[in-house]
Amino acid sequence: MMKYLLALCLLSTALSGYGQTLRPREAGIIIGVLPAGKMNAITDVEGVQVGHVTRIEGADIRTGVTAILPHTDNVFQQKVPAAIYIGNGFGKLAGYSQVAELGYMETPIILTNTLSVPEASNALITFTLEQPSNNKVRSVNPVVGETNDGYLNDIRGRHITEQDVLKAIESASSGIVQEGNVGAGTGTVCFGFKGGIGSASRKLPESLGGYTIGVLVQTNFGGVLVVNGAPVGEELGKYAFKNRIESSDGSCMIIVATDAPVTSRNLKRLAKRALLGMGKTGGIASNGSGDYVIAFSTDVSLRDSYQSDSNMTGNHELRNDRMSPLFMAAIEATEEAIINSLFAAETMEGYQGRIVEELPVDKVMEILKKYNRITE
């Protein structure tokens, strides 16, 4: 009991200010059975980098940019296997068709708000054209995802600039991923509470390949919140369709990275499983929700070299019957990343004086204890 009370006290203190030091897992909320990576973030996949630019200005600007780099080399010259799966397509994701057709991604991934997708695409084109060795490039397929932060942000003002996107790319690092009210998650809302950026990872044991699966989410969706199997939304009396005010609309962008040797076909299968993780948190992929999963592999042997003289790829990829552990890891990491985004996010006042409250962590901990969902 004392250990639980101490964890509750530490969690409430740590989450009371920006840049929390204690995450749900450290407070005994252990989601799934597979071990997390060292940082429990998408950056546990070697080579992956994440950068944010956050725009909180005046009373109405609450938005930002998050950049995910699959590796530190020139991505256009060294394209990575990728796939995109659409859960519900009420969204404005750029770059889908070429990834679906060719099975590769040739730019970093940018996440931002709905009306800033064109600006972010333009910035990615600028970034790619200006990279060394790309001086003869005449076609670029920028990959940009979004959610609509217009409840808290003056989205019609279209405040994101090309420079914001380039700064997010330039600031990307392989370290700890900032979560909550940062980057593309600055103005988002999730399950009626403040949403944001979240990340998590899983490291498979050597007997299952030893691969790492990392997930980053931009949460802006609704449903009936479930935390580690406990009906938190019901217990708090806050969930979609409870009354006319509550809404389930919104979107969720999910980025899945792995170092496993997996090509686009199985990456799409992996991406499908990530949506099961979203479902485990109570998300319902409503009619007005844009729920997309972008999955990629960092395996160097599977990269497609833009200037290769070879006629063959010579791929050596993971067998179908070795995919199930990765499926499980993607589900667990997605579920935890979403919960991490909620625990890290803080109450925000924004556009037209609207306020979205943060998840009441102390009450959630009490509910989890009631349902025996905390490891003491």
VEXKOL-855143 format. One record per atom (N, C-alpha, C, O): z, y, x; residue in three letters. Coordinates in steps of 0.1 Angstrom, whole numbers, plus 5000, padded with zeros to 4 digits. Example, Ala and Ser with C-alpha at 12.3 -4.5 7.8 and 13.67 -1.06 7.14 Angstrom:
<ronus>
507849435132ALA;507849555123ALA;507849675132ALA;508549675142ALA;507149785128SER;507149895137SER;507950005129SER;508050115134SER;
</ronus>
This chain:
<ronus>
500049885008MET;500050005000MET;500050135009MET;499250225006MET;500850135019MET;500950245028MET;499650275035MET;499250385037MET;498950165039LYS;497650175045LYS;496650235036LYS;495850325040LYS;496750195023TYR;495750255013TYR;496050405011TYR;495150485011TYR;497350445010LEU;497650585008LEU;497250665020LEU;496850785019LEU;497450615032LEU;497050685044LEU;495550705044LEU;495050815048LEU;494750595040ALA;493350605040ALA;492850715030ALA;491950795033ALA;493550715018LEU;493250815008LEU;493550955013LEU;492651045011LEU;494650975020CYS;494951105025CYS;493951155036CYS;493551265035CYS;493651065045LEU;492751095055LEU;491351125050LEU;490651215054LEU;490951045040LEU;489551065034LEU;489551205027LEU;488551275029LEU;490551235019SER;490551365012SER;490451475022SER;489851575020SER;491251465033THR;491251575043THR;489951585050THR;489451695052THR;489451465053ALA;488151475061ALA;487051525053ALA;486151585059ALA;487051495040LEU;485851535032LEU;486051675026LEU;485251715018LEU;487151735029SER;487451865023SER;486651985030SER;486652095025SER;486051955042GLY;485352055049GLY;483952005054GLY;483751885054GLY;483052095057TYR;481752055061TYR;481851975074TYR;482652015083TYR;481051875076GLY;481051795088GLY;482151695088GLY;482951695098GLY;482251615077GLN;483351525076GLN;483451425088GLN;482451395094GLN;484651385091THR;484851295102THR;485151155098THR;485051065106THR;485451135085LEU;485751005080LEU;484750965069LEU;484651045059LEU;484150855070ARG;483150815060ARG;483750705051ARG;484750645055ARG;483150675039PRO;483750575030PRO;484050445037PRO;485150385035PRO;483150395046ARG;483450265053ARG;484750275061ARG;485450175061ARG;484950385067GLU;486150395075GLU;487450405067GLU;488550395072GLU;487250435054ALA;488450435045ALA;488650305037ALA;489450305028ALA;487850205041GLY;488050075035GLY;487050045024GLY;487149935018GLY;486050125022ILE;484950095012ILE;483850025019ILE;482950085025ILE;483949895019ILE;483049805027ILE;481949755017ILE;482249665009ILE;480749805018ILE;479649765009ILE;478849655016ILE;478349675027ILE;478749545009GLY;477949435014GLY;478749345024GLY;479949365026GLY;478049255030VAL;478649155039VAL;478149165054VAL;478749115063VAL;476949225055LEU;476349235069LEU;477049355077LEU;477449455071LEU;477149335090PRO;477749445098PRO;476849565099PRO;475649555099PRO;477449685099ALA;476749805101ALA;476449825116ALA;477049765124ALA;475449915119GLY;475149945133GLY;476250035138GLY;477150075131GLY;476050075151LYS;477050155158LYS;477350285151LYS;478550325150LYS;476350355147MET;476450485140MET;476350475125MET;476550575118MET;476050355120ASN;475850325106ASN;474850435100ASN;475150505090ASN;473750445107ALA;472750545103ALA;471350495107ALA;471250395114ALA;470350565102ILE;468950525105ILE;468650535119ILE;467750465124ILE;469450615126THR;469250635141THR;469750515149THR;469650515161THR;470350415143ASP;470650295150ASP;469450215153ASP;469450135162ASP;468350245146VAL;467050185150VAL;466550265162VAL;466250385161VAL;466350195173GLU;466050265186GLU;464750345185GLU;463750295180GLU;464850465189GLY;463750555189GLY;463650655177GLY;462950755178GLY;464350615166VAL;464250695154VAL;465150825156VAL;466250815161VAL;464550935152GLN;465251065153GLN;465251135140GLN;464351125132GLN;466351215137VAL;466451285125VAL;466851435128VAL;467751455137VAL;466151525121GLY;466551665123GLY;466551735110GLY;465851705100GLY;467451835108HIS;467651915096HIS;467452065098HIS;467752115109HIS;466952135088VAL;467052275087VAL;467552305073VAL;467052265063VAL;468652375073THR;469352405060THR;469252555057THR;469552645065THR;468752585045ARG;468652725040ARG;469652755029ARG;469352725017ARG;470752815033ILE;471752865023ILE;471853015025ILE;472453065035ILE;471253085016GLU;471153235018GLU;471353305004GLU;470753264994GLU;472153405005GLY;472453484993GLY;472953394981GLY;473653304984GLY;472653434969ALA;473153354958ALA;472253244953ALA;472753154946ALA;470953254957ASP;470053164950ASP;469253064959ASP;468652974954ASP;469253084972ILE;468552994981ILE;469452874985ILE;470352904993ILE;469152754981ARG;469852634984ARG;468852524986ARG;468652444978ARG;468252514998THR;467252425000THR;467152385015THR;467952435023THR;466152305019GLY;466052275033GLY;464952175036GLY;464152135028GLY;464952125049VAL;464052035054VAL;464751925062VAL;465651955070VAL;464351805060THR;464751695069THR;463551625075THR;462651585068THR;463551605088ALA;462451535095ALA;462951405101ALA;464051395106ALA;462151305099ILE;462451165104ILE;461251135114ILE;460151115109ILE;461551115126LEU;460551075136LEU;460650925140LEU;461750885143LEU;459650855138PRO;459750705140PRO;459850675155PRO;460350565158PRO;459350755164HIS;459550735178HIS;459350865185HIS;458950965179HIS;459650875198THR;459650995206THR;458251025212THR;458051135218THR;457350935211ASP;455950955216ASP;455151035206ASP;455651075196ASP;453851055210ASN;452951115201ASN;452551015189ASN;451850915192ASN;453051045177VAL;452950955166VAL;451450935162VAL;451050825158VAL;450651045163PHE;449251025159PHE;448550935169PHE;447750855165PHE;448850945182GLN;448250855192GLN;448850715191GLN;448050625195GLN;450050705187GLN;450750575186GLN;451250555172GLN;452450565170GLN;450350515163LYS;450650505149LYS;451550385146LYS;451450285153LYS;452450395137VAL;453450285134VAL;453050215121VAL;452650285112VAL;453250085120PRO;453050015108PRO;453950075097PRO;455150105099PRO;453450095085ALA;454250155074ALA;453750115061ALA;452650065059ALA;454550135051ALA;454250105037ALA;455050195028ALA;456150245032ALA;454450225016ILE;455150315006ILE;455150234993ILE;454150184989ILE;456350224987TYR;456450164974TYR;456950264964TYR;457950344966TYR;456350264953ILE;456650364942ILE;457550294932ILE;457050204925ILE;458750344930GLY;459650294919GLY;459250354906GLY;458950284897GLY;459350484906ASN;458850564894ASN;458150684900ASN;458650754909ASN;456950704896GLY;456050794903GLY;456050944898GLY;455051014900GLY;457150994892PHE;457151134888PHE;457551214900PHE;458651264901PHE;456551224910GLY;456851294922GLY;455651344929GLY;454551324923GLY;455751404940LYS;454651474947LYS;454551434961LYS;454351514970LYS;454651304964LEU;454651254977LEU;453251264983LEU;452251214977LEU;453151324995ALA;451851345001ALA;451551235012ALA;452551195018ALA;450351195013GLY;450051095023GLY;450050955019GLY;449750865027GLY;450250925006TYR;450350785001TYR;449150705004TYR;449250595009TYR;447950754999SER;446750664999SER;446350615012SER;445950495013SER;446450695023GLN;445950645036GLN;446950545041GLN;446450445047GLN;448250565039VAL;449150465044VAL;448950335036VAL;449050225042VAL;448650335023ALA;448450215015ALA;447150155020ALA;447050025020ALA;446150225023GLU;444850175027GLU;444850115041GLU;444350005043GLU;445450185051LEU;445350145065LEU;446550075070LEU;446549995080LEU;447750095063GLY;448950025068GLY;449650095079GLY;450450025086GLY;449250215083TYR;449950285094TYR;450250425090TYR;449650485081TYR;451250485097MET;451650625095MET;451450695108MET;451750645119MET;450850815107GLU;450450885120GLU;451151025122GLU;450751095130GLU;452151055113THR;452951175115THR;454451135113THR;454751035107THR;455351225117PRO;456751215113PRO;456751225097PRO;455751265091PRO;457951185092ILE;458151205077ILE;458951335075ILE;459951355082ILE;458451415066ILE;459251535062ILE;459751515047ILE;458951475039ILE;460951555045LEU;461551555032LEU;461951705029LEU;462451775038LEU;461651755017THR;461951885013THR;462051894998THR;462251794991THR;461852024992ASN;461852034978ASN;460452024972ASN;459452034980ASN;460252004959THR;459051974953THR;457952074956THR;456852034959THR;458252204954LEU;457152304956LEU;456952344970LEU;456052434973LEU;457552284980SER;457352304994SER;456552195001SER;456352195013SER;456052094993VAL;455251994999VAL;454052045006VAL;453751995017VAL;453252135000PRO;452052185007PRO;452452255020PRO;451752245030PRO;453452335020GLU;453852405032GLU;454252305043GLU;453952325055GLU;455052205039ALA;455452105049ALA;454252025054ALA;454251995066ALA;453351995045SER;452151925050SER;451352015060SER;450851955070SER;451252135057ASN;450552225066ASN;451252235080ASN;450652235090ASN;452652235079ALA;453352235092ALA;453152105100ALA;453052105112ALA;453151995093LEU;452851865100LEU;451451865106LEU;451351815117LEU;450551925100ILE;449151935105ILE;449252015118ILE;448651985128ILE;449852135117THR;450052215129THR;450752145140THR;450252155152THR;451852075137PHE;452552005147PHE;451651905154PHE;451651895167PHE;450851825146THR;450051725152THR;448851775160THR;448651735171THR;448251885155LEU;447051935162LEU;447452005176LEU;446652005185LEU;448752055176GLU;449152115188GLU;449752025199GLU;450052065210GLU;449851895195GLN;450451795205GLN;449451765216GLN;448251765213GLN;449951745228PRO;449051705239PRO;448151575235PRO;448651485228PRO;446951575239SER;446051465237SER;445351465223SER;444551385220SER;445851565214ASN;445251565201ASN;444251675199ASN;443951725188ASN;443651725210ASN;442851845210ASN;441451815203ASN;440751915199ASN;441151695201LYS;439851665194LYS;440051605180LYS;439151565173LYS;441351605175VAL;441651545162VAL;441151635151VAL;441351765152VAL;440451585141ARG;439951655130ARG;440351615116ARG;439951655106ARG;441351515116SER;441851465104SER;443251415106SER;443551345115SER;444151465097VAL;445651425099VAL;446151395085VAL;445851465075VAL;446851285084ASN;447451245071ASN;448951265072ASN;449751175075ASN;449451385068PRO;450851415068PRO;451551345057PRO;451051335045PRO;452751295060VAL;453551225050VAL;454751305046VAL;455651335055VAL;454851355034VAL;455851445029VAL;456451395016VAL;455651375007VAL;457751385015GLY;458351345003GLY;459251454998GLY;459551555005GLY;459651454985GLU;460451564979GLU;461351514968GLU;461151404962GLU;462251604965THR;463051594952THR;463151734947THR;463051834955THR;463351754935ASN;463451894929ASN;464851944929ASN;465751894922ASN;465052044937ASP;466352104938ASP;466552234930ASP;467352324933ASP;465652244920GLY;465552374912GLY;466752404903GLY;466852514898GLY;467752314902TYR;468952354894TYR;469852444902TYR;470352544897TYR;469952424915LEU;470752504924LEU;469952594933LEU;470552694939LEU;468652574934ASN;467852654943ASN;466752734935ASN;466252684925ASN;466452854940ASP;465352924934ASP;464052864939ASP;463452914949ASP;463752754933ILE;462552674938ILE;461252744937ILE;460352734945ILE;461152834927ARG;459852904925ARG;459653014936ARG;458553054938ARG;460753044943GLY;460553144954GLY;459853084966GLY;459453154975GLY;459852944967ARG;459152874977ARG;459552934991ARG;458752984999ARG;460852914994HIS;461452985006HIS;461152905019HIS;461352955030HIS;460852775018ILE;460652695030ILE;459352745037ILE;458252755030ILE;459452765050THR;458352815057THR;457852705067THR;458552605069THR;456652725072GLU;456152625082GLU;457052625094GLU;457252515100GLU;457652735098GLN;458552745109GLN;459852655107GLN;460352595116GLN;460252655094ASP;461452575091ASP;461152425094ASP;461952355099ASP;459952385090VAL;459652245092VAL;459452205107VAL;459952105111VAL;458852295114LEU;458752275128LEU;460052275135LEU;460252195145LEU;460952355131LYS;462352365136LYS;463052225134LYS;463752175142LYS;462852175122ALA;463552045118ALA;463051935127ALA;463751855132ALA;461751935130ILE;461151835139ILE;461651855153ILE;462051765160ILE;461651985158GLU;462152015172GLU;463651975174GLU;464051945185GLU;464451985163SER;465851965164SER;466251815163SER;467351785164SER;465251735160ALA;465551595157ALA;466151525169ALA;465751545181ALA;467151445166SER;467851365177SER;468151225173SER;468051195161SER;468551145182SER;468851005179SER;470350985177SER;470850875177SER;471151095176GLY;472551085174GLY;473051065160GLY;472251015151GLY;474251105157ILE;474851085144ILE;474051175134ILE;473651285137ILE;473751125122VAL;473051195112VAL;473951275103VAL;474951215097VAL;473751405102GLN;474551485093GLN;474251445079GLN;473051425076GLN;475251445070GLU;475051405057GLU;475551505047GLU;476251605051GLU;475251495034GLY;475751585024GLY;474851705022GLY;473651685021GLY;475451825022ASN;474651945019ASN;473851995031ASN;474152105035ASN;472951915036VAL;472151955047VAL;470751925045VAL;470351845037VAL;469851995052GLY;468451965052GLY;467851955037GLY;468152045029GLY;467051855035ALA;466451835022ALA;467451805011ALA;467151804999ALA;468751775015GLY;469751745005GLY;470551865001GLY;471551854994GLY;470251985006THR;471052105004THR;471352134990THR;472452154986THR;470352124981GLY;470452164967GLY;470352054957GLY;470052084945GLY;470551934961THR;470351824952THR;471551784944THR;472751824947THR;471351714933VAL;472451664924VAL;472251514921VAL;471151474919VAL;473351444921CYS;473251294920CYS;474351244911CYS;475551274913CYS;473951174900PHE;474951124890PHE;475751234884PHE;476951214880PHE;475251364884GLY;475951474878GLY;476851544888GLY;477551644885GLY;476951484900PHE;477851544911PHE;476851594922PHE;475651574921PHE;477451664932LYS;476651714943LYS;476051594951LYS;476851514956LYS;474751594952GLY;474151494960GLY;473851544974GLY;474351644978GLY;472951474981GLY;472551524995GLY;471851425003GLY;471251324998GLY;472051435016ILE;471451335025ILE;472551235028ILE;473751265030ILE;472151105029GLY;473050995033GLY;472250905042GLY;471050895041GLY;473050825050SER;472350735059SER;473250615061SER;474550625060SER;472750505064ALA;473450385068ALA;472550285075ALA;471350295075ALA;473150175080SER;472350075087SER;473049945087SER;474249925083SER;472249835090ARG;472749705091ARG;472149645104ARG;471049665107ARG;473049565111LYS;472549495123LYS;472649345121LYS;473749295119LYS;471549275120LEU;471549135118LEU;472149055130LEU;471949095141LEU;472848945127PRO;473348865139PRO;472148805146PRO;471048795141PRO;472348765159GLU;471248715167GLU;470648595160GLU;469448565162GLU;471448515153SER;470948395147SER;469948425136SER;469148335132SER;469948555131LEU;468948595121LEU;467948695127LEU;467248755119LEU;467848695140GLY;466848775147GLY;467448895154GLY;466748955163GLY;468648935151GLY;469249055158GLY;468649185155GLY;468849285162GLY;467849195144TYR;467149315141TYR;468049425135TYR;469049385129TYR;467649545136THR;468449655129THR;467549715118THR;466349735119THR;468249745107ILE;467549815096ILE;468349935093ILE;469549935090ILE;467750055093GLY;468350185090GLY;467750245078GLY;466550235076GLY;468550315071VAL;468150385058VAL;468650525058VAL;469750555062VAL;467750615054LEU;468150755051LEU;467650785037LEU;466550755033LEU;468550855029VAL;468250895015VAL;468351035012VAL;469251105019VAL;467651085003GLN;467751224997GLN;468051204983GLN;467151164975GLN;469251214978THR;469751174965THR;469751294955THR;470351394957THR;468951274944ASN;468851374934ASN;468451304921ASN;467551344914ASN;469251204917PHE;468951124905PHE;470151094897PHE;471251134900PHE;469951024886GLY;471051004876GLY;471150854872GLY;470350774876GLY;472150834863GLY;472450704858GLY;473850694855GLY;474450784851GLY;474450574858VAL;475950554856VAL;476450504869VAL;476250394873VAL;477150594876LEU;477650574890LEU;478450444891LEU;479450424884LEU;478050364901VAL;478850244905VAL;479150254920VAL;478250274928VAL;480350244924VAL;480750254938VAL;481350114942VAL;482450084938VAL;480650044951ASN;481049914956ASN;481449824945ASN;482449754946ASN;480749824934GLY;480949734923GLY;481849794912GLY;482049724901GLY;482549904914ALA;483449964905ALA;482750064896ALA;481950144901ALA;483050054883PRO;482350144873PRO;482850294873PRO;483550334864PRO;482650364884VAL;483250494886VAL;482750594876VAL;483550674870VAL;481450594872GLY;480950684862GLY;481550664849GLY;481950764842GLY;481750544845GLU;482450514832GLU;483850564833GLU;484350624823GLU;484550524843GLU;485950564844GLU;486150714844GLU;487150764839GLU;485250784851LEU;485350934851LEU;484850994839LEU;484951114836LEU;484150924830GLY;483550974818GLY;482351064820GLY;482151154812GLY;481651044831LYS;480551124835LYS;479351044838LYS;479350974849LYS;478351034829TYR;477250954831TYR;476050994822TYR;476251074813TYR;474850944825ALA;473650984818ALA;473750954803ALA;474250844799ALA;473351044795PHE;473251024780PHE;474551024773PHE;474650984761PHE;475651054780LYS;476951054774LYS;476951164763LYS;477551154752LYS;476251274766ASN;476051384757ASN;474751454760ASN;474051414769ASN;474451554753ARG;473151614754ARG;473051694768ARG;471951714773ARG;474151724774ILE;474151804786ILE;473751714798ILE;472951754807ILE;474351594798GLU;474051504809GLU;472651464810GLU;471951444800GLU;472151444822SER;470751404824SER;470651294834SER;471451294843SER;469651214833SER;469351104843SER;468151144851SER;467851064861SER;467451254848ASP;466251284856ASP;466651334870ASP;467751374873ASP;465551324878GLY;465751364892GLY;464951264901GLY;464051204896GLY;465251264913SER;464451174922SER;465251124934SER;466351174937SER;464751014940CYS;465450964952CYS;464350924962CYS;463450844960CYS;464450994974MET;463550954985MET;464350854994MET;465450884998MET;463750744997ILE;464450645006ILE;463550615018ILE;462450575016ILE;464050625029ILE;463350595042ILE;463950475048ILE;465150475051ILE;463250375051VAL;463750245057VAL;463050225070VAL;461750225071VAL;463750215081ALA;463250195094ALA;463850055099ALA;464950025096ALA;462949985107THR;463449865113THR;462749845126THR;461649895128THR;463449775135ASP;462749735148ASP;462149595147ASP;461649545157ASP;462249535136ALA;461649405134ALA;460149415135ALA;459549505130ALA;459549305140PRO;458049305141PRO;457449275127PRO;457049165125PRO;457349375119VAL;456849365105VAL;455749455103VAL;455849575106VAL;454649405098THR;453449495094THR;453549545080THR;454449515073THR;452549615076SER;452549685063SER;452849595051SER;453449635042SER;452249485051ARG;452449395040ARG;453849355037ARG;454349375026ARG;454549315048ASN;455949285046ASN;456849405045ASN;457949405040ASN;456349515051LEU;457149645050LEU;457149685035LEU;458149745031LEU;456049665028LYS;456049695014LYS;457049605006LYS;457749654997LYS;457149485010ARG;458149395004ARG;459549445007ARG;460449434998ARG;459749485019LEU;461049535023LEU;461349665015LEU;462549685011LEU;460349755013ALA;460649875006ALA;461049844991ALA;461849914986ALA;460449744985LYS;460849714972LYS;462249684971LYS;462949714961LYS;462849614981ARG;464249574980ARG;465149694981ARG;466249684976ARG;464749794988ALA;465549914989ALA;465949964975ALA;467050024973ALA;465049964966LEU;465250004952LEU;466349924945LEU;467049974936LEU;466549804949LEU;467649724944LEU;468949784948LEU;469949784941LEU;469049834960GLY;470249904965GLY;470450034957GLY;471650054953GLY;469450104953MET;469650214944MET;470150174931MET;471050234925MET;469650064926GLY;470050004913GLY;471549964913GLY;472249984903GLY;472049924925LYS;473449874926LYS;474349994925LYS;475549974922LYS;473850114928THR;474750234926THR;474750294912THR;475450384909THR;473850234903GLY;473850274890GLY;472650364886GLY;472550404875GLY;471750384896GLY;470550464893GLY;469550384884GLY;469450264885GLY;468950454875ILE;468050394865ILE;466550424866ILE;465850384858ILE;466150504876ALA;464750534878ALA;464150584865ALA;463250524859ALA;464750694860SER;464350754847SER;462950804846SER;462250804856SER;462550834834ASN;461150884832ASN;460751004841ASN;459651004846ASN;461751094843GLY;461451214851GLY;461851194866GLY;462051294872GLY;461951074871SER;462451054884SER;461351014893SER;460550924890SER;461251074905GLY;460351034915GLY;461050954926GLY;461651004935GLY;460950824925ASP;461650734934ASP;460650654943ASP;459950574939ASP;460650694956TYR;459750644965TYR;460550584977TYR;461550644982TYR;459950474983VAL;460450424995VAL;459350415005VAL;458350365003VAL;459650475017ILE;458750475028ILE;459450385039ILE;460450415044ILE;458750275043ALA;459250185052ALA;458350175065ALA;457150185063ALA;458950175076PHE;458150165089PHE;458850075099PHE;460050055099PHE;458050025108SER;458549945119SER;458350015132SER;457350075135SER;459350015141THR;459250075154THR;458849985165THR;458750025177THR;458549855162ASP;458149755172ASP;456949805179ASP;455849835173ASP;457049825192VAL;455949885201VAL;454749805201VAL;453649855201VAL;454849665200SER;453649585201SER;452749595188SER;451649555189SER;453349655178LEU;452549665165LEU;451949805163LEU;451249825153LEU;452149895173ARG;451550025171ARG;450050015172ARG;449449935179ARG;449450115165ASP;447950125166ASP;447550235174ASP;447750355171ASP;447050215186SER;446650315196SER;445350385191SER;444350315190SER;445450515190TYR;444350595185TYR;443150585194TYR;441950585190TYR;443350565207GLN;442250575217GLN;442050435223GLN;441450425234GLN;442450325217SER;442250195222SER;440850155222SER;440050185213SER;440450085233ASP;439050025234ASP;438949885229ASP;437849825229ASP;440149825225SER;440149695221SER;439649675206SER;439849765198SER;438949565204ASN;438549535190ASN;439549465182ASN;439349445170ASN;440649415188MET;441649335182MET;443049395183MET;443249475192MET;443849365173THR;445249415174THR;446149315181THR;447049365188THR;445949185179GLY;446849085186GLY;448249095181GLY;449149065189GLY;448449115168ASN;449749125163ASN;450548995163ASN;449948895160ASN;451849005166HIS;452648885164HIS;453848935155HIS;454749005160HIS;453748895143GLU;454648955133GLU;455648845128GLU;455348725128GLU;456748885122LEU;457748805116LEU;457148715105LEU;456348775096LEU;457548595104ARG;457048505094ARG;457648545080ARG;458748605080ARG;456948515069ASN;457448545056ASN;458848485053ASN;459748555048ASN;459048365058ASP;460348295055ASP;461448345064ASP;462548285063ASP;461248445072ARG;462248505080ARG;462648645075ARG;463348725081ARG;462048685064MET;462248825058MET;463448845050MET;464048955049MET;464048735044SER;465148745035SER;466348825041SER;466948905034SER;466748795053PRO;467848875059PRO;467649025059PRO;468549105057PRO;466349055062LEU;465949195062LEU;466049255048LEU;466449375047LEU;465649185039PHE;465749225025PHE;467149265021PHE;467449365016PHE;468049165024MET;469449185021MET;470049315029MET;470749385023MET;469649325041ALA;470049445049ALA;469649575043ALA;470349665043ALA;468349575038ALA;467849695032ALA;468549735020ALA;468849855017ALA;468849635012ILE;469649654999ILE;470949715002ILE;471349814996ILE;471749655011GLU;473049695015GLU;473049835021GLU;473849925017GLU;472149865030ALA;472149995037ALA;471750105027ALA;472250215028ALA;470850075018THR;470450175008THR;471550204999THR;471850324996THR;472250104994GLU;473450134985GLU;474450214993GLU;474950314987GLU;474750185005GLU;475750255013GLU;475350395016GLU;476150495016GLU;474050415019ALA;473550545022ALA;473750645010ALA;474050755012ALA;473450594999ILE;473550674986ILE;475050714984ILE;475350824981ILE;475950614986ILE;477350644984ILE;477850744995ILE;478650834992ILE;477350725007ASN;477650825018ASN;477250965015ASN;477951055018ASN;476050975008SER;475551115005SER;476551174995SER;476751294996SER;477051104986LEU;477951154976LEU;479251194981LEU;479851294978LEU;479851104990PHE;481151134996PHE;481051255005PHE;482051325007PHE;479951275012ALA;479851385021ALA;479551525015ALA;479851625020ALA;478951515003ALA;478451644997ALA;479651724992ALA;480751664988ALA;479551854991GLU;480551944987GLU;480152024975GLU;478952044973GLU;481052074967THR;480852154956THR;479952274960THR;480152334971THR;478952304952MET;478052414956MET;477752504944MET;477552454933MET;477752634946GLU;477352734936GLU;475952784941GLU;475852814953GLU;475052794932GLY;473752834936GLY;472952924925GLY;473553014919GLY;471752884923TYR;470852964915TYR;471453004901TYR;471952914894TYR;471453124898GLN;471953184885GLN;473353154883GLN;473853144871GLN;474153134894GLY;475553114893GLY;475952964889GLY;477052944886GLY;474952874889ARG;475252744885ARG;476152674895ARG;475952694907ARG;477052584891ILE;477952514900ILE;477852364898ILE;477852324886ILE;477752294908VAL;477752144908VAL;478952094916VAL;479052124928VAL;479852024909GLU;481051984916GLU;480851864925GLU;479951784922GLU;481551854936GLU;481551734944GLU;482151614938GLU;482951634928GLU;481851504942LEU;482551374937LEU;484051384940LEU;484451414951LEU;484851364929PRO;486251374931PRO;486851244939PRO;487151144933PRO;486851254952VAL;487051144960VAL;488451074958VAL;488550954958VAL;489451164956ASP;490751104953ASP;490751014941ASP;491350904941ASP;490151064930LYS;490050984918LYS;489250854920LYS;489550744915LYS;488150864927VAL;487350754930VAL;488050644938VAL;487950524935VAL;488850684948MET;489650594955MET;490650514946MET;490950404948MET;491250584937GLU;492150524927GLU;491450424919GLU;491950314916GLU;490250454914ILE;489450364906ILE;489050234915ILE;489150124910ILE;488650254927LEU;488350144936LEU;489550054938LEU;489349934939LEU;490650114939LYS;491850034941LYS;492149954928LYS;492549834929LYS;491950014917LYS;492149944904LYS;491349824903LYS;491749724898LYS;490049834908TYR;489149714907TYR;489049634920TYR;488149554922TYR;490049654929ASN;490149574941ASN;488849584949ASN;488349484954ASN;488349704951ARG;487149724958ARG;487349804971ARG;486449854977ARG;488649804976ILE;488949864989ILE;489549764998ILE;490349684994ILE;489049755010THR;489649665020THR;490849735027THR;490649835034THR;492049685025GLU;493249745031GLU;493549685044GLU;494549715051GLU;
</ronus>
